[in-house]
Amino acid sequence: MTKGIFLTAMAAACTAMAEPATLNMLQSGRCMVSVDVPSDKKLVGHAPQGKKLHITDGTKILWKGKDGETFEITPYCKKLYLLSDSATSCAATTLRWEPTRIYYAKRDKKIQVSADGSNGWGEMKADGTDAGPALRELISDATWHGCCDSEVTINIPKGEYHFYPEGALQMSYYISNHDQQDMQPVGVPIVGQKNLKINGNGSTFVFHGAMQPVLIMDSEGVELNDITIKHDAPYYNEGKIVEIKDGCTTLEFAEQFRWQVKAGHYYLMGDGTPRKPGAVLAFEADGRMVATGKAGDMPWPNKCEQVGKNRVKFYNDAAELGLKEGQVLVYRHYGRPHPTMVLYRAKGTTLNNIVFQDSQGMALIAQRSKDVSINGGGCICAEGRVYTVSADATHFSNCAGTITVNGAMYEGMMDDAINVHSTCLGIKQVISPTEIIAEYMHPQAVGFEVFEAGEHIQFIKGKTLENHPQLIKAARVKKINETHLLITLAAPLPAGIGAGDAIENADWYPAVSFTNCTVQHNRARGTLFTTPKPVLVQECKFIGSGGSAILLAGDAQGWYESGRCLDVKIINNLFDHNLLQRYQFTEGIISIYPMVKHPEQQTERYHQNILIEGNTFLTHRVPLIYAISADGIILRNNTVQFDDKHAPMHNKQPYVLQHCGKTDLQKL
């Protein structure tokens, strides 16, 4: 391993046994364990008997073996990742650190790397072949420079680059709010980086089959610029209604969509795996959602026959659903195997003009990450399409610092443009005054670290969602399995807190600035915030969302997504005919809807201090505000124009308040 990075690497003469490596199971994935690398040490050990073991630095495989084979690795990174048949077998691996010494050559603080091979760094080819290994090799070189804290820029010539699962790096980790996969084939792993910039110069990255396109993990100061990300075939399909006749509906599908009719049933084939649709959503040909006033996801029997190369006749009458010829149906299911981009334990990530055209889950999911900045880009429909990503555009779970989104476009998503929340765990058992067992309550939100030792715990009363005023540090956190933690408290459990209540991390809440963005023609909500840190929504346009434009949520009952709002400013935005369908918690254009079992028992309201000022509401007769358990709502100096374009809700009342405290609402 020379690469011009170091002059010599010398193993010290001492071969005495060092202390065994500590495997932090709280940070382990389903089949992968991360190991912190101490300075001037090499890792020595062997694979578990009867198991295969891979060791990677996050960009390439450093060693692989099985059945007790021994290894010796001198790492040039800050973390190693052990990948085996199970996280348990990784933890059972016998490891030890031994002294070594590495001398690094001096490098310039800023290093320019060209991906066309012009300066000797290798070449990425835009010819349809797999560009993944070449890009990972460039990132691997950057990793070694990162040992010297150099700033590395990888410049990629504008082109269309393709990535395939066969050339991806296999990794395994938990991803919040997604189906948990044993393995994630990662096309572009950006792991263990510091001050790495990748300039796409307007390039398009095309990913094939079932895979995780981009991962930014255990990194700091990563910046991605000017890249469009898509898959070779959309995950969902769009069919144009070309005929409604004799109780049947004929749809025409463009060439870009993959599907098959087998035994008289229709299957989606976007990632190569046959999947039955769970529902359809209706759009106008120009991308606007059809305003049904009902649930946006419409049941659609998939019995059918193929009646032409790209046409399928379904034994279902679209007219009975109020649909007509020329409209477009999006066929969807509810699987979320692979988000397009994951930020995990990442700090200071910047995304400039990154465009997502489709996904196999959320476009961007950030978990346990700090300070994320998104400028421009967003989720933008490809030509001839009406939908973009199959879930949320951006999703932030247990993040901290500041989340800044400015000047982005979000359209055609199957869920929210942005969702910011904590993940809370249910208290399942109190073992002693200072020991509790907590459970990840939702199957799509398990395993990743919600708490670590030394962090403060916020206790939440299950029946009322009230926060207990006392915060207590976690003295020790032990992972029992992927769904349960044993937490030792630094002080006794607060009085009145026990099984059935919930806990969240009081040290991992982010502030949010969502400005100058457009959110339009999407299913579900426009934006969703559940954090006590300041939230600013300003100079944005919300156009034709299926549900509420803005939702302040919170629960310890269903998704277990918590974090009460205490400082929200909604200023100078345009709300243009949102709430076209009916979705969960979307009873008003601005919906304040925590899931409280017994709000009448509360002594303190859940959400507080919400200022709504200077906005323009162009709307049919639905509530501007629907609020449960809120205090300090101020709505003033807004322009409101009601019309009768769509069916009204709640007897045309502009404000619907339940169990709320003080409000100051302008007269209409």
C-alpha positions as CSV (number, residue, x, y, z in Angstrom):
1,M,0.0,0.0,0.0
2,T,2.2,2.8,-1.2
3,K,0.1,5.1,-3.5
4,G,2.7,7.8,-2.7
5,I,0.9,8.5,0.6
6,F,3.5,7.4,3.0
7,L,7.2,6.9,2.8
8,T,7.5,3.8,5.0
9,A,5.4,1.7,7.3
10,M,7.3,-0.1,10.0
11,A,6.0,-2.6,12.4
12,A,7.4,-2.2,15.9
13,A,9.5,-5.0,17.3
14,C,7.2,-5.4,20.2
15,T,4.7,-8.1,19.5
16,A,3.2,-8.4,23.0
17,M,-0.6,-8.7,23.2
18,A,-2.4,-5.4,23.3
19,E,-5.8,-4.9,24.9
20,P,-8.6,-6.5,22.8
21,A,-10.4,-4.2,20.5
22,T,-13.6,-2.9,21.9
23,L,-16.5,-3.6,19.6
24,N,-19.3,-1.1,20.2
25,M,-22.4,-3.1,19.5
26,L,-24.5,0.0,19.8
27,Q,-22.9,1.2,16.5
28,S,-23.2,-2.2,14.8
29,G,-25.4,-2.8,11.8
30,R,-27.2,-6.0,11.1
31,C,-24.0,-7.8,10.0
32,M,-21.4,-5.1,10.5
33,V,-19.4,-3.7,13.4
34,S,-17.4,-0.5,13.4
35,V,-14.1,-0.4,15.2
36,D,-12.3,2.8,16.2
37,V,-8.7,2.8,15.1
38,P,-6.1,4.0,17.6
39,S,-3.1,5.8,16.3
40,D,0.1,3.9,15.5
41,K,-1.6,0.5,15.8
42,K,-2.2,-2.4,13.5
43,L,-5.1,-4.8,13.9
44,V,-4.4,-8.6,14.3
45,G,-7.0,-11.3,14.6
46,H,-8.8,-14.2,12.9
47,A,-12.1,-14.9,11.3
48,P,-14.7,-16.7,13.5
49,Q,-14.9,-20.4,13.0
50,G,-17.6,-21.3,10.4
51,K,-18.0,-17.7,9.4
52,K,-16.9,-15.5,6.6
53,L,-15.4,-12.1,7.5
54,H,-14.7,-9.0,5.4
55,I,-12.8,-6.0,6.8
56,T,-13.2,-2.7,5.0
57,D,-12.2,0.9,5.5
58,G,-15.5,2.0,3.9
59,T,-14.2,2.3,0.4
60,K,-12.7,-1.1,-0.4
61,I,-12.2,-4.6,1.1
62,L,-8.9,-4.7,3.0
63,W,-9.1,-8.4,3.9
64,K,-11.5,-11.3,3.6
65,G,-11.3,-14.8,4.9
66,K,-13.2,-17.5,6.8
67,D,-12.9,-20.4,9.3
68,G,-10.3,-19.0,11.6
69,E,-8.0,-17.5,9.0
70,T,-5.7,-14.9,10.5
71,F,-5.2,-11.3,9.4
72,E,-2.9,-8.4,10.0
73,I,-4.0,-4.9,8.9
74,T,-2.2,-1.6,9.1
75,P,-5.1,0.8,8.7
76,Y,-4.8,4.3,7.1
77,C,-8.2,5.4,8.4
78,K,-10.0,6.2,11.6
79,K,-12.5,3.4,11.5
80,L,-12.6,-0.2,10.3
81,Y,-15.8,-2.1,9.5
82,L,-16.0,-5.9,10.1
83,L,-18.6,-7.5,8.0
84,S,-19.7,-11.1,8.7
85,D,-22.7,-13.4,8.6
86,S,-24.1,-11.6,11.7
87,A,-23.2,-8.8,14.0
88,T,-22.9,-11.5,16.8
89,S,-20.2,-13.3,14.9
90,C,-18.3,-10.0,14.4
91,A,-18.4,-9.3,18.1
92,A,-17.0,-12.8,18.8
93,T,-14.0,-12.2,16.6
94,T,-10.7,-12.3,18.5
95,L,-8.9,-9.0,17.9
96,R,-5.9,-7.2,19.3
97,W,-4.0,-4.0,18.5
98,E,-0.2,-4.2,18.2
99,P,2.1,-1.2,17.9
100,T,3.2,0.0,14.5
101,R,4.6,3.2,13.0
102,I,3.7,5.0,9.8
103,Y,5.5,8.0,8.3
104,Y,3.5,10.2,6.0
105,A,4.8,12.4,3.3
106,K,4.0,16.1,3.5
107,R,1.2,17.1,1.2
108,D,-0.4,20.4,0.1
109,K,-3.4,21.4,2.1
110,K,-5.5,21.4,-1.1
111,I,-5.3,18.6,-3.6
112,Q,-7.1,18.5,-7.0
113,V,-7.9,15.1,-8.3
114,S,-9.2,14.7,-11.9
115,A,-11.5,11.8,-12.6
116,D,-10.5,11.7,-16.3
117,G,-7.1,10.4,-15.5
118,S,-5.3,13.5,-16.7
119,N,-3.3,13.9,-13.5
120,G,-2.6,10.2,-12.9
121,W,-5.4,9.5,-10.4
122,G,-7.3,6.9,-12.5
123,E,-10.2,7.4,-14.8
124,M,-14.0,7.2,-14.5
125,K,-15.6,6.3,-17.8
126,A,-18.9,7.6,-19.0
127,D,-19.5,4.7,-21.4
128,G,-22.1,2.7,-19.7
129,T,-19.7,0.4,-17.9
130,D,-19.5,0.3,-14.1
131,A,-18.0,3.6,-12.8
132,G,-18.3,2.5,-9.2
133,P,-14.9,0.8,-8.7
134,A,-13.0,3.7,-10.3
135,L,-14.8,6.4,-8.2
136,R,-14.2,4.3,-5.0
137,E,-10.5,4.1,-5.9
138,L,-10.4,7.9,-6.1
139,I,-12.2,8.2,-2.8
140,S,-9.8,5.7,-1.3
141,D,-6.9,7.9,-2.3
142,A,-8.7,10.8,-0.7
143,T,-9.0,8.8,2.5
144,W,-5.3,8.4,2.7
145,H,-4.8,12.1,2.1
146,G,-7.4,12.7,4.8
147,C,-4.9,11.1,7.3
148,C,-2.9,14.3,6.8
149,D,-6.1,16.5,7.0
150,S,-5.7,17.6,3.4
151,E,-8.5,19.2,1.5
152,V,-9.2,16.9,-1.5
153,T,-11.4,17.9,-4.5
154,I,-12.4,15.2,-7.0
155,N,-13.5,16.8,-10.3
156,I,-15.6,14.6,-12.5
157,P,-16.0,15.5,-16.2
158,K,-19.6,16.1,-17.1
159,G,-21.2,12.9,-18.4
160,E,-23.5,10.0,-17.6
161,Y,-22.0,7.5,-15.3
162,H,-23.4,4.1,-14.5
163,F,-23.2,2.0,-11.3
164,Y,-24.1,-1.6,-10.8
165,P,-24.7,-3.8,-7.7
166,E,-22.0,-6.3,-8.9
167,G,-19.3,-3.6,-8.5
168,A,-20.7,-2.0,-5.3
169,L,-19.2,-2.3,-1.9
170,Q,-21.2,-4.6,0.4
171,M,-22.0,-3.0,3.7
172,S,-24.6,-3.5,6.5
173,Y,-26.1,-1.0,8.8
174,Y,-29.5,0.1,10.1
175,I,-31.4,2.8,8.3
176,S,-34.1,4.7,10.1
177,N,-37.6,4.6,8.6
178,H,-36.8,1.9,6.0
179,D,-37.1,-1.8,5.6
180,Q,-34.0,-3.3,7.2
181,Q,-31.8,-5.1,4.7
182,D,-29.1,-7.6,5.7
183,M,-26.8,-6.1,3.1
184,Q,-26.6,-2.8,1.3
185,P,-24.7,-2.8,-2.0
186,V,-23.3,0.8,-1.9
187,G,-22.4,2.4,-5.2
188,V,-20.7,5.5,-3.8
189,P,-19.4,5.0,-0.3
190,I,-18.0,8.2,1.2
191,V,-16.8,6.8,4.5
192,G,-14.2,8.1,7.0
193,Q,-13.6,11.3,5.0
194,K,-12.6,14.7,6.1
195,N,-12.8,17.8,3.9
196,L,-13.7,15.9,0.7
197,K,-15.4,17.7,-2.2
198,I,-16.8,16.0,-5.2
199,N,-17.7,18.2,-8.2
200,G,-20.0,16.5,-10.6
201,N,-20.0,19.4,-13.1
202,G,-23.6,18.6,-14.2
203,S,-23.1,14.8,-14.4
204,T,-25.8,12.2,-14.1
205,F,-25.3,9.1,-11.9
206,V,-27.4,6.2,-13.0
207,F,-27.8,3.2,-10.6
208,H,-29.0,-0.2,-11.8
209,G,-31.0,-2.8,-9.9
210,A,-31.5,-3.0,-6.2
211,M,-28.8,-1.0,-4.5
212,Q,-27.9,1.9,-2.1
213,P,-26.6,4.7,-4.4
214,V,-24.7,7.0,-2.0
215,L,-23.5,6.7,1.7
216,I,-21.8,9.4,3.7
217,M,-20.8,7.9,7.0
218,D,-18.3,8.7,9.8
219,S,-17.2,11.8,7.8
220,E,-16.8,15.5,8.3
221,G,-16.9,18.4,5.9
222,V,-18.1,16.4,2.8
223,E,-19.4,18.5,-0.1
224,L,-21.2,17.2,-3.2
225,N,-21.8,19.5,-6.1
226,D,-23.9,19.5,-9.3
227,I,-25.0,15.8,-9.7
228,T,-28.3,14.3,-10.8
229,I,-29.0,10.9,-9.3
230,K,-31.5,8.4,-10.8
231,H,-32.1,4.7,-11.4
232,D,-32.1,3.0,-14.8
233,A,-35.8,2.3,-14.3
234,P,-38.2,4.1,-12.0
235,Y,-39.3,2.1,-8.9
236,Y,-42.9,2.9,-9.5
237,N,-44.8,3.0,-12.8
238,E,-46.9,5.6,-14.4
239,G,-49.7,4.7,-16.8
240,K,-51.8,7.1,-18.9
241,I,-55.5,6.4,-19.1
242,V,-56.2,6.0,-22.8
243,E,-59.6,4.3,-22.6
244,I,-62.4,3.7,-20.1
245,K,-65.0,1.4,-21.6
246,D,-67.3,-1.5,-20.6
247,G,-66.2,-1.3,-16.9
248,C,-62.5,-1.6,-17.9
249,T,-59.6,0.9,-18.0
250,T,-56.8,0.7,-20.5
251,L,-53.4,2.3,-19.5
252,E,-50.4,3.0,-21.7
253,F,-46.9,2.8,-20.1
254,A,-43.9,4.6,-21.6
255,E,-40.8,2.6,-22.5
256,Q,-38.9,3.7,-19.4
257,F,-41.1,1.8,-17.0
258,R,-40.6,-1.9,-16.3
259,W,-43.5,-4.2,-15.6
260,Q,-44.9,-7.6,-16.5
261,V,-48.3,-9.2,-16.7
262,K,-48.2,-12.8,-15.3
263,A,-51.2,-15.1,-14.7
264,G,-53.5,-12.1,-15.3
265,H,-51.9,-9.8,-12.7
266,Y,-49.8,-6.7,-13.1
267,Y,-46.3,-6.5,-11.4
268,L,-43.9,-3.6,-11.0
269,M,-40.3,-4.6,-12.0
270,G,-38.4,-1.3,-11.4
271,D,-35.6,-3.0,-9.4
272,G,-35.8,-6.3,-11.2
273,T,-38.0,-7.9,-8.5
274,P,-41.7,-8.5,-9.2
275,R,-43.9,-6.5,-6.8
276,K,-47.6,-6.2,-6.7
277,P,-48.9,-2.6,-6.5
278,G,-50.6,-1.7,-3.3
279,A,-52.5,1.3,-4.6
280,V,-52.6,4.0,-7.3
281,L,-52.5,7.8,-7.1
282,A,-54.0,10.0,-9.8
283,F,-52.3,13.0,-11.5
284,E,-53.2,15.3,-14.2
285,A,-50.9,15.1,-17.3
286,D,-49.2,18.3,-16.3
287,G,-48.2,16.9,-12.9
288,R,-50.9,18.3,-10.7
289,M,-52.6,15.8,-8.3
290,V,-56.2,15.0,-9.0
291,A,-58.2,16.6,-6.1
292,T,-60.3,13.6,-4.9
293,G,-61.0,15.0,-1.5
294,K,-60.6,11.4,-0.3
295,A,-57.6,9.2,0.6
296,G,-54.9,9.8,-2.1
297,D,-54.0,6.1,-2.2
298,M,-56.8,4.5,-4.2
299,P,-57.3,0.7,-4.2
300,W,-56.9,-0.7,-7.6
301,P,-57.5,-4.4,-8.4
302,N,-54.5,-5.5,-10.5
303,K,-56.3,-8.2,-12.5
304,C,-55.6,-7.4,-16.2
305,E,-54.5,-8.5,-19.6
306,Q,-51.9,-7.1,-21.9
307,V,-53.5,-5.6,-25.1
308,G,-50.5,-4.2,-26.9
309,K,-46.8,-3.7,-26.5
310,N,-47.2,-0.9,-23.9
311,R,-50.9,-1.2,-23.1
312,V,-52.7,-3.1,-20.3
313,K,-56.4,-3.4,-19.8
314,F,-57.4,-3.5,-16.2
315,Y,-60.8,-5.0,-15.1
316,N,-61.5,-1.9,-13.1
317,D,-63.7,1.1,-13.9
318,A,-61.6,4.3,-13.3
319,A,-64.8,6.4,-13.9
320,E,-66.2,5.0,-10.6
321,L,-63.3,6.7,-8.8
322,G,-64.0,10.0,-10.6
323,L,-61.1,9.6,-13.0
324,K,-61.1,10.3,-16.7
325,E,-59.1,9.7,-19.9
326,G,-55.8,11.6,-20.2
327,Q,-55.0,11.4,-16.5
328,V,-52.0,9.5,-15.2
329,L,-52.0,6.7,-12.5
330,V,-48.9,6.1,-10.4
331,Y,-48.7,2.5,-9.4
332,R,-47.0,2.1,-6.0
333,H,-46.3,-0.4,-3.2
334,Y,-45.1,0.3,0.3
335,G,-41.6,-1.2,0.3
336,R,-38.6,0.9,1.2
337,P,-35.5,-1.2,0.7
338,H,-32.9,1.4,-0.3
339,P,-32.9,5.2,0.1
340,T,-30.9,7.1,-2.5
341,M,-28.5,8.8,-0.1
342,V,-27.8,8.1,3.6
343,L,-26.0,10.4,6.0
344,Y,-24.9,8.5,9.1
345,R,-22.7,9.9,11.8
346,A,-21.8,12.7,9.4
347,K,-20.8,16.2,10.3
348,G,-20.9,19.4,8.2
349,T,-22.3,17.8,5.0
350,T,-23.1,20.2,2.1
351,L,-25.2,19.3,-0.9
352,N,-25.2,21.9,-3.7
353,N,-27.5,21.3,-6.7
354,I,-28.0,17.6,-6.0
355,V,-31.1,16.5,-7.9
356,F,-32.9,13.2,-7.1
357,Q,-35.2,11.9,-9.9
358,D,-36.3,8.7,-8.3
359,S,-35.6,6.4,-5.4
360,Q,-36.2,3.0,-3.9
361,G,-37.1,4.6,-0.6
362,M,-36.5,8.1,0.6
363,A,-34.3,10.4,-1.5
364,L,-32.2,11.5,1.5
365,I,-32.2,10.1,5.0
366,A,-29.9,11.6,7.7
367,Q,-29.5,9.9,11.1
368,R,-27.2,10.7,14.0
369,S,-25.7,13.5,11.9
370,K,-24.9,17.2,12.6
371,D,-25.1,20.4,10.5
372,V,-26.5,19.6,7.0
373,S,-26.8,22.2,4.3
374,I,-28.8,21.8,1.1
375,N,-28.7,24.5,-1.5
376,G,-30.7,24.2,-4.7
377,G,-31.4,20.9,-6.3
378,G,-34.1,18.7,-4.7
379,C,-36.5,16.2,-6.1
380,I,-37.4,17.1,-9.7
381,C,-39.5,15.2,-12.2
382,A,-37.7,13.7,-15.1
383,E,-39.1,14.6,-18.5
384,G,-42.5,13.0,-19.1
385,R,-42.9,11.9,-15.5
386,V,-45.3,13.1,-12.7
387,Y,-43.6,11.5,-9.7
388,T,-40.1,11.6,-8.3
389,V,-39.3,9.6,-5.1
390,S,-41.2,6.8,-3.5
391,A,-41.2,8.3,0.1
392,D,-39.9,11.5,1.7
393,A,-37.6,13.8,-0.2
394,T,-35.5,14.5,2.9
395,H,-35.8,12.9,6.3
396,F,-33.8,13.7,9.5
397,S,-33.9,11.3,12.4
398,N,-32.0,12.1,15.6
399,C,-29.8,14.8,14.1
400,A,-28.3,17.9,15.7
401,G,-26.8,21.3,14.9
402,T,-28.6,23.1,12.1
403,I,-30.4,21.8,9.1
404,T,-30.5,24.4,6.3
405,V,-32.4,23.9,3.1
406,N,-32.5,26.9,0.7
407,G,-33.7,27.3,-2.9
408,A,-34.7,23.6,-3.5
409,M,-37.5,22.2,-5.6
410,Y,-39.5,19.3,-4.3
411,E,-42.3,17.9,-6.5
412,G,-44.1,14.7,-7.1
413,M,-42.9,12.9,-3.9
414,M,-45.0,10.1,-2.4
415,D,-44.4,11.7,1.0
416,D,-43.0,14.8,2.6
417,A,-40.5,17.3,1.3
418,I,-38.8,17.4,4.7
419,N,-39.4,15.5,7.9
420,V,-37.4,16.3,11.0
421,H,-37.9,14.4,14.2
422,S,-36.4,12.4,17.1
423,T,-36.9,8.7,17.4
424,C,-38.2,7.9,20.9
425,L,-38.1,4.4,22.5
426,G,-40.8,2.9,24.7
427,I,-39.9,1.9,28.3
428,K,-40.8,-1.8,28.4
429,Q,-39.5,-2.7,31.9
430,V,-38.1,-1.0,35.0
431,I,-35.5,-3.4,36.4
432,S,-34.3,-1.1,39.2
433,P,-34.5,2.6,40.0
434,T,-31.4,3.1,37.7
435,E,-32.0,0.4,35.1
436,I,-34.6,0.2,32.3
437,I,-35.1,-1.8,29.2
438,A,-36.2,0.4,26.3
439,E,-37.6,-0.8,22.9
440,Y,-37.4,0.5,19.4
441,M,-41.1,0.4,18.7
442,H,-41.4,0.7,14.9
443,P,-39.9,-2.1,12.7
444,Q,-38.6,0.5,10.2
445,A,-36.7,2.4,12.9
446,V,-34.5,0.0,14.8
447,G,-30.9,-0.6,15.6
448,F,-29.1,2.7,14.9
449,E,-27.9,4.5,18.0
450,V,-30.5,6.7,19.7
451,F,-28.5,7.0,22.9
452,E,-24.9,6.7,23.9
453,A,-23.4,6.9,27.4
454,G,-23.1,10.4,28.7
455,E,-26.1,11.8,26.8
456,H,-29.2,13.2,28.4
457,I,-32.5,11.4,28.4
458,Q,-35.8,13.2,28.1
459,F,-38.7,11.2,29.7
460,I,-42.1,11.4,28.0
461,K,-45.4,10.5,29.7
462,G,-47.1,8.0,27.4
463,K,-50.7,9.0,28.0
464,T,-50.3,12.8,27.7
465,L,-47.0,13.3,25.8
466,E,-45.8,15.6,28.5
467,N,-42.1,16.0,29.0
468,H,-40.8,15.4,32.5
469,P,-38.8,18.4,33.6
470,Q,-35.9,16.2,34.9
471,L,-33.2,15.1,32.4
472,I,-30.9,12.3,33.4
473,K,-27.7,11.1,31.7
474,A,-27.3,7.6,30.4
475,A,-24.4,6.1,32.4
476,R,-24.3,3.0,30.2
477,V,-26.1,1.8,27.1
478,K,-26.0,-1.9,26.2
479,K,-27.6,-3.3,23.1
480,I,-29.5,-6.5,24.0
481,N,-30.6,-7.1,20.4
482,E,-31.7,-4.9,17.4
483,T,-34.9,-3.9,19.2
484,H,-34.0,-3.6,22.9
485,L,-31.5,-1.6,24.9
486,L,-30.5,-2.0,28.6
487,I,-29.9,1.6,29.9
488,T,-28.2,2.3,33.2
489,L,-29.1,5.8,34.5
490,A,-26.8,8.2,36.3
491,A,-29.6,9.0,38.7
492,P,-32.9,7.3,39.8
493,L,-35.8,7.2,37.4
494,P,-38.1,10.3,37.9
495,A,-41.2,9.7,40.0
496,G,-44.2,8.8,37.9
497,I,-42.2,7.4,34.9
498,G,-42.4,3.7,34.2
499,A,-43.4,1.1,31.7
500,G,-45.6,2.5,29.0
501,D,-43.8,5.8,28.9
502,A,-41.1,6.8,26.4
503,I,-37.7,8.3,26.2
504,E,-35.8,10.4,23.6
505,N,-32.3,11.9,23.4
506,A,-32.3,15.5,24.7
507,D,-28.9,16.2,23.2
508,W,-29.8,15.4,19.6
509,Y,-32.3,18.0,18.4
510,P,-31.7,20.1,15.3
511,A,-32.7,23.7,14.5
512,V,-34.2,24.0,11.0
513,S,-34.2,26.7,8.3
514,F,-36.3,25.9,5.3
515,T,-36.3,28.9,3.0
516,N,-37.0,29.9,-0.6
517,C,-38.1,26.4,-1.5
518,T,-41.0,25.1,-3.7
519,V,-43.0,22.1,-2.6
520,Q,-45.7,21.0,-5.1
521,H,-47.9,18.2,-6.3
522,N,-46.9,15.6,-3.7
523,R,-48.7,13.0,-1.8
524,A,-49.0,13.4,2.0
525,R,-47.6,16.5,3.7
526,G,-45.4,19.3,2.4
527,T,-43.2,19.6,5.5
528,L,-43.1,18.0,8.9
529,F,-41.3,19.3,11.9
530,T,-40.9,17.8,15.4
531,T,-38.0,19.4,17.2
532,P,-37.8,21.9,20.2
533,K,-35.1,23.9,18.5
534,P,-36.0,26.9,16.4
535,V,-37.8,26.2,13.1
536,L,-38.0,28.8,10.3
537,V,-40.2,28.3,7.2
538,Q,-39.8,31.5,5.1
539,E,-40.4,32.6,1.5
540,C,-41.5,29.2,0.3
541,K,-44.2,28.1,-2.1
542,F,-46.6,25.2,-1.2
543,I,-48.6,24.3,-4.2
544,G,-51.1,21.5,-4.5
545,S,-49.9,19.1,-1.8
546,G,-52.2,16.2,-1.2
547,G,-52.2,16.8,2.6
548,S,-51.2,19.7,4.8
549,A,-48.5,22.1,3.7
550,I,-47.0,22.1,7.2
551,L,-47.4,19.5,9.9
552,L,-46.1,19.8,13.5
553,A,-46.4,16.2,14.7
554,G,-45.2,14.1,17.7
555,D,-46.1,10.8,19.1
556,A,-45.1,8.0,21.5
557,Q,-47.8,5.7,20.1
558,G,-47.3,4.8,16.4
559,W,-44.2,5.8,14.5
560,Y,-42.6,7.0,17.9
561,E,-41.3,10.1,16.2
562,S,-41.1,12.8,18.9
563,G,-39.6,16.2,19.8
564,R,-42.1,18.9,20.7
565,C,-41.9,22.2,18.9
566,L,-41.2,25.3,21.0
567,D,-40.2,27.9,18.5
568,V,-41.8,27.9,15.0
569,K,-41.9,30.8,12.6
570,I,-43.9,30.5,9.4
571,I,-43.3,33.8,7.5
572,N,-44.0,35.2,4.0
573,N,-44.9,31.9,2.3
574,L,-47.5,31.1,-0.4
575,F,-50.0,28.4,0.3
576,D,-51.8,27.6,-3.0
577,H,-54.6,25.1,-2.7
578,N,-53.2,22.4,-0.5
579,L,-55.1,19.7,1.3
580,L,-56.5,18.1,-1.9
581,Q,-56.7,14.6,-0.3
582,R,-57.1,13.2,3.2
583,Y,-54.0,11.8,4.9
584,Q,-52.9,11.1,8.5
585,F,-52.8,14.2,10.7
586,T,-53.7,16.5,7.7
587,E,-56.8,18.3,8.8
588,G,-55.7,21.9,8.0
589,I,-53.3,23.7,5.7
590,I,-51.1,24.1,8.8
591,S,-51.8,21.1,11.0
592,I,-50.6,20.9,14.6
593,Y,-51.5,17.3,15.4
594,P,-49.5,15.4,18.0
595,M,-50.9,11.9,18.9
596,V,-52.0,12.5,22.5
597,K,-54.1,9.8,24.1
598,H,-55.5,12.0,26.9
599,P,-55.0,15.7,26.1
600,E,-57.6,16.5,28.8
601,Q,-55.1,15.3,31.4
602,Q,-52.3,17.6,30.3
603,T,-51.0,20.3,32.5
604,E,-48.8,21.7,29.6
605,R,-49.6,21.7,25.9
606,Y,-47.3,19.8,23.6
607,H,-46.4,22.4,20.9
608,Q,-45.8,26.0,21.8
609,N,-44.9,29.4,20.4
610,I,-46.0,29.2,16.7
611,L,-45.9,32.5,14.7
612,I,-47.7,32.5,11.3
613,E,-47.2,35.9,9.7
614,G,-47.2,37.6,6.4
615,N,-48.3,34.6,4.4
616,T,-50.7,34.3,1.5
617,F,-53.3,31.6,1.6
618,L,-55.1,30.8,-1.7
619,T,-57.4,28.0,-0.7
620,H,-60.7,26.3,-0.9
621,R,-62.7,26.3,2.3
622,V,-60.6,24.2,4.6
623,P,-59.0,25.2,7.9
624,L,-56.0,27.4,7.8
625,I,-55.1,25.9,11.2
626,Y,-56.1,22.7,12.8
627,A,-54.5,22.3,16.2
628,I,-54.5,19.9,19.1
629,S,-52.6,20.5,22.3
630,A,-50.9,23.8,21.3
631,D,-50.2,27.0,23.2
632,G,-49.1,30.4,21.9
633,I,-50.4,30.3,18.3
634,I,-50.2,33.7,16.7
635,L,-51.6,34.3,13.2
636,R,-51.4,37.8,11.9
637,N,-51.0,40.0,8.9
638,N,-51.8,37.2,6.4
639,T,-53.6,37.5,3.1
640,V,-56.4,35.0,2.8
641,Q,-58.5,34.3,-0.3
642,F,-61.2,31.5,-0.1
643,D,-62.8,29.9,-3.1
644,D,-64.9,26.9,-4.0
645,K,-62.6,25.1,-6.4
646,H,-62.7,21.9,-4.3
647,A,-64.9,20.4,-1.6
648,P,-64.8,22.1,1.8
649,M,-63.8,20.5,5.2
650,H,-64.9,21.1,8.8
651,N,-68.0,23.1,7.9
652,K,-65.8,25.7,6.2
653,Q,-64.3,26.8,9.5
654,P,-60.9,28.6,9.1
655,Y,-59.7,27.5,12.6
656,V,-60.3,24.3,14.4
657,L,-58.7,24.1,17.9
658,Q,-58.9,21.3,20.4
659,H,-57.3,21.4,23.9
660,C,-55.3,24.5,23.1
661,G,-54.0,27.3,25.3
662,K,-53.5,30.9,24.3
663,T,-54.1,31.9,20.7
664,D,-54.1,35.2,18.8
665,L,-55.8,34.6,15.4
666,Q,-56.6,37.3,12.9
667,K,-60.2,37.9,12.1
668,L,-61.3,36.8,8.6
